[in-house]
Amino acid sequence: MPLAGKGDVDRLRRLLLKAATAGVSAGAMLNANLLRPTAVLAADWNRAAFTATSLSEAIRAAGAANSSDSSSIVIKTVEIAENGAQVPIEVISNIADSQSISIFIEKNPMPLAASLTFAKGAQARVRLQLKMAESSRIRVVVRTADGKNHHASREVKVILGGCGA
């Protein structure tokens, strides 16, 4: 095996110096509290709503107990899901000033499946793959900028459960 040439050694040395400098810089920034990875990892989330074990408890914890039925919320999904581990769903809110969309699955062990917040002026539209333990009603709650909640529901039949069922 031939020995590495002078150019190869110089490239390796530069690479190691860059890596060492980056490591020292990152360490200094962490010590100076300029990098705070815990701020990203510990983003605000509604623990009570996501860990609730009943639909009514999850809806109450999400602040969506008082909602009115709306035909302006479009739920696109399959009628029959062969595998509950991957149920495609698309939600489109045609309600003006939609601020958030929360998706609840009535018979899941933890009914709140997703909660998404939209920036002002953004189109409230989302496409997800959800897990469903068994055939159930999907309830979508849309909150508007003025704090009002609107909901729509749709039944999905599941042949093979996806939440350990």
C-alpha positions in Angstrom: 0.0 0.0 0.0 1.5 3.3 -1.0 2.2 6.0 1.6 -0.1 9.0 1.5 1.2 12.0 -0.4 2.0 15.4 1.1 -1.3 16.8 -0.3 -3.3 14.0 1.4 -1.7 14.7 4.7 -2.3 18.4 4.4 -6.0 17.9 3.6 -6.4 15.5 6.6 -4.7 18.0 8.9 -6.9 20.9 7.7 -10.0 18.7 8.2 -9.0 17.8 11.7 -8.2 21.4 12.6 -11.6 22.5 11.3 -13.4 19.8 13.3 -11.5 20.6 16.4 -12.2 24.3 16.0 -15.9 23.6 15.4 -16.0 21.5 18.6 -14.3 24.1 20.7 -16.5 26.8 19.3 -19.7 24.8 20.0 -18.5 24.1 23.5 -17.7 27.7 24.2 -21.2 28.8 22.9 -22.9 26.2 25.1 -21.0 27.3 28.2 -21.8 31.0 27.4 -25.5 29.9 27.1 -25.6 31.1 23.5 -26.7 27.7 22.3 -29.7 26.3 24.1 -30.8 23.0 22.6 -33.2 22.4 25.4 -35.3 25.4 24.2 -35.9 23.6 21.0 -36.4 20.2 22.5 -38.8 21.5 25.2 -41.0 23.4 22.9 -44.4 24.3 24.2 -46.9 21.5 23.9 -50.1 20.6 25.6 -49.1 17.6 27.7 -52.5 17.2 29.3 -54.3 17.1 25.9 -51.9 14.7 24.3 -51.8 12.3 27.3 -55.5 12.3 28.0 -57.1 8.8 27.7 -60.7 9.7 26.8 -62.0 11.9 24.0 -63.9 14.3 26.3 -60.8 14.7 28.5 -58.6 15.4 25.5 -61.0 17.9 23.9 -61.4 19.7 27.2 -57.6 19.8 27.8 -57.1 21.2 24.3 -59.6 24.0 25.0 -62.0 22.8 22.3 -65.0 21.8 24.4 -67.2 24.5 23.0 -67.2 24.1 19.3 -69.8 24.5 16.6 -70.3 22.1 13.7 -68.9 23.5 10.4 -69.3 22.4 6.8 -66.3 24.6 6.0 -63.9 21.9 7.3 -63.0 19.3 4.6 -61.8 15.9 5.8 -60.4 13.7 3.1 -59.5 10.2 4.0 -60.3 6.6 3.1 -63.6 5.0 4.1 -61.9 1.7 4.9 -58.2 1.5 6.1 -56.7 -1.9 5.6 -53.9 -1.1 8.1 -54.6 1.2 11.0 -50.8 2.0 11.3 -51.0 4.2 8.2 -54.3 6.0 7.7 -54.0 8.9 5.3 -55.9 12.1 6.2 -56.0 15.5 4.7 -57.8 18.4 6.4 -58.6 21.7 4.7 -60.1 24.6 6.7 -62.0 27.1 4.6 -62.8 29.1 7.7 -61.4 32.6 7.6 -58.5 33.3 10.0 -58.0 29.6 10.9 -55.2 29.5 13.5 -54.9 25.8 14.4 -56.2 22.3 13.5 -56.4 19.5 16.1 -57.3 16.0 15.1 -58.9 13.6 17.6 -59.5 9.9 17.1 -62.2 8.8 19.4 -61.2 5.2 20.1 -57.4 5.6 20.2 -55.7 5.0 23.6 -54.7 8.7 23.5 -57.3 10.5 21.3 -55.4 13.7 20.4 -53.4 12.5 17.3 -52.2 15.9 16.0 -52.3 19.6 16.8 -50.9 22.1 14.3 -50.7 25.9 14.5 -50.6 28.1 11.4 -49.0 31.5 11.0 -51.3 34.4 10.3 -52.3 34.3 6.6 -51.2 30.7 6.1 -53.6 28.3 4.5 -54.9 25.9 7.1 -54.3 22.7 5.2 -52.5 19.5 6.3 -51.9 16.0 5.1 -50.8 13.3 7.6 -50.5 9.6 8.1 -52.2 8.7 11.4 -52.4 5.6 13.5 -55.8 4.2 14.5 -56.3 1.5 17.0 -59.7 0.4 15.5 -62.6 1.7 13.5 -63.5 5.1 14.9 -64.8 8.6 14.3 -62.2 11.2 13.5 -63.0 14.7 14.9 -61.2 17.8 13.6 -61.4 21.0 15.5 -60.3 24.3 13.9 -59.6 27.3 16.1 -59.8 30.8 14.6 -57.9 33.9 15.5 -60.8 35.2 17.5 -60.7 32.0 19.8 -63.8 30.3 18.4 -63.7 26.6 17.7 -65.4 24.7 14.9 -65.5 21.0 14.3 -66.3 18.3 11.7 -66.3 14.5 12.0 -65.8 11.5 9.7 -66.0 7.8 10.4 -63.2 5.5 9.3 -63.3 1.7 9.4 -60.1 -0.1 10.2 -59.5 -3.7 9.3 -56.1 -4.2 11.1 -55.5 -1.9 14.2 -52.3 0.2 14.3 -52.0 1.1 18.0 -51.0 -2.3 19.3 -54.5 -3.6 19.0 
